[in-house]
């Protein structure tokens, strides 16, 4: 598969989304309401980013950032 030239802000948002999702996945997460709101905000930011032109780009971004475990949850 060809590499997509993702914008830095989109990559950062997707990494933050993964980190936030992981923070919510623990039993009794601290600040769960804040985390859920952050997840929604990031979801909207990612979904409506002007970069998107093909569905394949979305899948590649998720695949590329899912392994990034070193980002702190927001």
C-alpha positions, -999 to +999 in steps of 0.1 A: +000+000+000+013+035-008+021+058+021-002+087+025+014+121+033-007+128+064-006+163+079+011+165+113-020+178+130-041+149+118-015+124+130-013+141+164-051+141+167-053+104+159-026+095+184-044+115+211-076+097+202-059+063+207-044+074+240-077+088+252-095+056+242-070+035+261-074+058+292-111+051+291-107+014+287-093+009+322-117-001+350-130+030+367-110+056+347-103+089+365-120+119+349-142+097+327-165+125+317-135+146+305-121+117+287-153+110+269-157+146+259-121+147+247-127+115+226-158+131+210-139+163+202-110+144+187-134+121+167-150+152+152-116+168+145-104+137+127-136+130+108-140+165+094-103+172+087-099+187+052-073+161+043-097+132+036-101+123+000-103+085+002-115+059+027-082+041+024-064+071+039-085+068+070-076+031+074-040+038+069-039+066+095-056+043+121-032+015+113-001+038+114-010+054+148-026+025+167+008+012+178+019+046+192+016+037+229+039+065+242+014+094+240-002+106+272-040+107+275-055+141+273 
